[in-house]
């Protein structure tokens, strides 16, 4: 699974979990909150991930890929630099 965090000008948590990349159906990903991204946007983002991108801008969001931390879920790749 690949987790992407989306950041905008609110404090609300937003992320997408991709089960596969690239995405082809709505069953290939989940959004928190539900319905955050339409399938078309999720497909575009998943293609960027497949191409090796780890951050970028998509509409009003900045996005970045989280890395899996052993035994504790996901973390930001920037957290080791803080």
PyMOL commands that set and color helices and strands:
alter all, ss='L'
color gray80, all
select helices_A, chain A and resi 26-28+39-50+79-81
alter helices_A, ss='H'
color red, helices_A
select strands_A, chain A and resi 2-7+15-18+29-32+55-58+61-69+73-76
alter strands_A, ss='S'
color yellow, strands_A
deselect
rebuild
show_as cartoon
